[in-house]
């Protein structure tokens, strides 16, 4: 193979490698954004569970207050019941007390369900936090790897560009020499 042709092929190879590296460098920000989105989604999942647990805790406290309010009402009604002298009023207040006691039982059952849900959420949050921590560590490593890859690619691109420049200047020198030889040979004829 002619040396000039061989140099042109090497020059073409360097140019193709430079384009491949440039394409890879362009994808790095997209990869970084994808990793950061995964990290944000992981943190958002944990935060959503924590928010749900806060809401469940507020519901439990509301139920607790409702039970307390009804217990106070029962206490007041019992005092009122013992102060009444009429039998029908005594029985009416007794029915009212019984209704409030049933409401308290229902509210306490709801409160137990809410407490069970809170315990379940606590376990889910702990598991999600462990997963989020592992995800964060993994993504951190991947981001560091991307940074290293970026530096390596840019360094390699610079090396290839220098090689290409050197090859191009050699080819230009050979072309110039070839043109001069052709001119000299034309002048002789």
C-alpha positions as CSV (number, residue, x, y, z in Angstrom):
1,X,0.0,0.0,0.0
2,X,1.2,3.5,-0.8
3,X,2.5,5.3,2.3
4,X,0.4,8.4,1.6
5,X,-2.8,6.2,1.3
6,X,-1.9,4.5,4.5
7,X,-1.5,7.8,6.3
8,X,-4.8,9.0,4.9
9,X,-6.5,5.9,6.3
10,X,-4.9,6.4,9.7
11,X,-6.1,10.1,9.6
12,X,-9.6,8.9,8.7
13,X,-9.5,6.4,11.6
14,X,-8.5,9.2,14.1
15,X,-11.3,11.4,12.8
16,X,-13.8,8.6,13.3
17,X,-12.6,7.9,16.8
18,X,-12.8,11.6,17.7
19,X,-16.4,11.7,16.5
20,X,-17.3,8.6,18.5
21,X,-15.7,10.2,21.6
22,X,-17.6,13.5,21.0
23,X,-20.9,11.5,20.7
24,X,-20.1,9.7,24.0
25,X,-19.3,13.0,25.7
26,X,-22.6,14.4,24.6
27,X,-24.5,11.5,26.2
28,X,-22.8,12.0,29.6
29,X,-25.1,14.9,30.8
30,X,-28.1,12.8,29.9
31,X,-26.8,9.9,31.9
32,X,-26.0,12.2,34.8
33,X,-29.6,13.7,34.7
34,X,-31.0,10.2,34.6
35,X,-29.1,9.2,37.7
36,X,-30.0,12.4,39.5
37,X,-33.7,11.8,38.6
38,X,-33.5,8.3,40.1
39,X,-32.0,9.7,43.2
40,X,-34.7,12.3,43.5
41,X,-37.4,9.7,42.9
42,X,-36.0,7.5,45.7
43,X,-35.9,10.5,48.1
44,X,-39.5,11.5,47.1
45,X,-40.7,8.0,47.7
46,X,-39.4,8.1,51.3
47,X,-40.8,11.5,51.8
48,X,-44.2,10.5,50.6
49,X,-44.3,7.6,53.1
50,X,-43.2,10.0,55.9
51,X,-46.0,12.4,54.9
52,X,-48.5,9.5,54.9
53,X,-47.3,8.5,58.4
54,X,-47.7,12.1,59.6
55,X,-51.2,12.1,58.3
56,X,-52.0,8.8,60.0
57,X,-50.6,10.2,63.3
58,X,-52.8,13.3,62.9
59,X,-55.8,11.0,62.3
60,X,-54.9,9.0,65.4
61,X,-54.7,12.1,67.6
62,X,-58.0,13.4,66.2
63,X,-59.6,10.0,67.2
64,X,-58.0,10.2,70.6
65,X,-59.5,13.7,71.1
66,X,-62.9,12.5,69.9
67,X,-62.8,9.7,72.5
68,X,-61.8,12.2,75.2
69,X,-64.6,14.5,74.3
70,X,-67.2,11.7,74.4
71,X,-65.7,10.5,77.8
72,X,-66.2,14.0,79.2
73,X,-69.7,14.1,77.9
74,X,-70.5,10.7,79.5
75,X,-69.1,12.0,82.8
76,X,-71.2,15.1,82.6
77,X,-74.3,13.0,81.6
78,X,-73.8,10.6,84.5
79,X,-73.6,13.6,86.9
80,X,-76.8,15.0,85.4
81,X,-78.4,11.5,85.5
82,X,-77.9,11.2,89.2
83,X,-79.3,14.7,89.8
84,X,-82.5,14.0,88.0
85,X,-85.6,12.9,89.9
86,X,-87.8,11.7,87.0
87,X,-87.5,8.1,85.9
88,X,-88.1,8.9,82.1
89,X,-85.3,11.6,82.2
90,X,-83.0,9.1,84.0
91,X,-83.7,6.5,81.3
92,X,-83.3,9.0,78.4
93,X,-79.9,10.1,79.8
94,X,-79.0,6.4,80.3
95,X,-79.7,5.8,76.6
96,X,-77.6,8.9,75.7
97,X,-74.7,7.5,77.8
98,X,-75.0,4.2,76.1
99,X,-74.9,5.8,72.6
100,X,-71.7,7.7,73.6
101,X,-70.1,4.5,75.0
102,X,-70.8,2.8,71.7
103,X,-69.3,5.7,69.8
104,X,-66.2,5.5,72.1
105,X,-65.9,1.7,71.3
106,X,-66.2,2.5,67.5
107,X,-63.6,5.3,67.8
108,X,-61.2,3.1,69.8
109,X,-61.5,0.4,67.2
110,X,-60.7,3.0,64.5
111,X,-57.8,4.2,66.6
112,X,-56.4,0.7,66.8
113,X,-56.6,0.3,63.0
114,X,-54.8,3.6,62.6
115,X,-52.1,2.6,65.1
116,X,-51.6,-0.7,63.2
117,X,-51.3,1.3,59.9
118,X,-48.8,3.6,61.6
119,X,-46.7,0.7,62.7
120,X,-46.9,-0.8,59.2
121,X,-45.8,2.6,57.7
122,X,-43.0,2.8,60.2
123,X,-41.6,-0.5,58.9
124,X,-42.1,0.6,55.3
125,X,-40.3,3.8,55.9
126,X,-37.4,2.0,57.5
127,X,-37.2,-0.3,54.5
128,X,-37.5,2.6,52.1
129,X,-34.8,4.5,53.9
130,X,-32.4,1.5,53.6
131,X,-33.2,1.2,50.0
132,X,-32.8,4.9,49.4
133,X,-29.4,4.9,51.2
134,X,-28.2,2.0,49.0
135,X,-29.6,3.8,45.9
136,X,-27.8,7.0,46.9
137,X,-24.5,5.2,47.4
138,X,-24.9,3.4,44.1
139,X,-25.8,6.6,42.2
140,X,-22.9,8.5,43.9
141,X,-20.5,5.8,42.7
142,X,-22.0,6.0,39.2
143,X,-21.8,9.8,39.1
144,X,-18.1,9.5,40.1
145,X,-17.6,6.9,37.4
146,X,-19.2,9.3,34.9
147,X,-16.9,12.1,36.0
148,X,-13.9,9.9,35.6
149,X,-15.2,8.7,32.2
150,X,-15.7,12.3,31.1
151,X,-12.2,13.3,32.0
152,X,-10.8,10.2,30.3
153,X,-12.8,10.8,27.1
154,X,-11.8,14.4,27.0
155,X,-8.1,13.5,27.5
156,X,-8.3,10.8,24.8
157,X,-10.1,13.3,22.5
158,X,-7.2,15.8,22.9
159,X,-4.6,13.1,22.2
160,X,-6.4,12.0,19.1
161,X,-6.8,15.6,17.9
162,X,-3.0,16.1,18.3
163,X,-2.3,12.8,16.4
164,X,-4.7,13.9,13.7
165,X,-3.0,17.3,13.4
166,X,0.4,15.7,13.2
167,X,-0.8,13.3,10.5
168,X,-2.6,16.0,8.6
169,X,0.6,18.1,8.6
170,X,2.6,15.1,7.3
171,X,0.1,14.5,4.6
172,X,0.1,18.2,3.7
173,X,3.9,18.1,3.5
174,X,3.8,15.0,1.3
175,X,1.2,16.7,-1.0
176,X,3.3,19.8,-1.2
177,X,6.4,17.8,-2.0
178,X,4.4,15.8,-4.6
179,X,3.1,19.0,-6.2
180,X,6.6,20.5,-6.4
181,X,7.9,17.3,-8.0
182,X,5.1,17.4,-10.6
183,X,5.8,21.1,-11.4
184,X,9.5,20.3,-11.8
185,X,8.8,17.4,-14.0
186,X,6.4,19.5,-16.2
187,X,9.0,22.2,-16.6
188,X,11.5,19.7,-17.8
189,X,9.2,18.4,-20.5
